[in-house]
């Protein structure tokens, strides 16, 4: 699937957490507005649900709605694939560790 190192994943996670903190600060200060249109809210709900469930097909389908820039959707899908891969590796490692114990 994706070839990456554990260090690269940790760096990406650190950057993501830092970015989320900045967005949270902007929301709290009222500098970042939430979408007001029902269409935008519906899109974001669908995007969030598909991401949380790991539904790559739905994420790809949502990318065709021209709501977000293609680069943003590609990043979202790649991120989900990366984390799915990391989770699978961890599950395999945990299983092997339990068998060895």
Secondary structure, 3 states (H helix, E strand, C coil): CCCCCHHHHHHHHHHHHHHHHHHHHHHHHCCCCCCCCHHHHHHHHHHHHHHHHCCHHHHHHHHCCCCCCHHHHHHHHHHHHHHHHHHHHHHHHHHHHHHHC
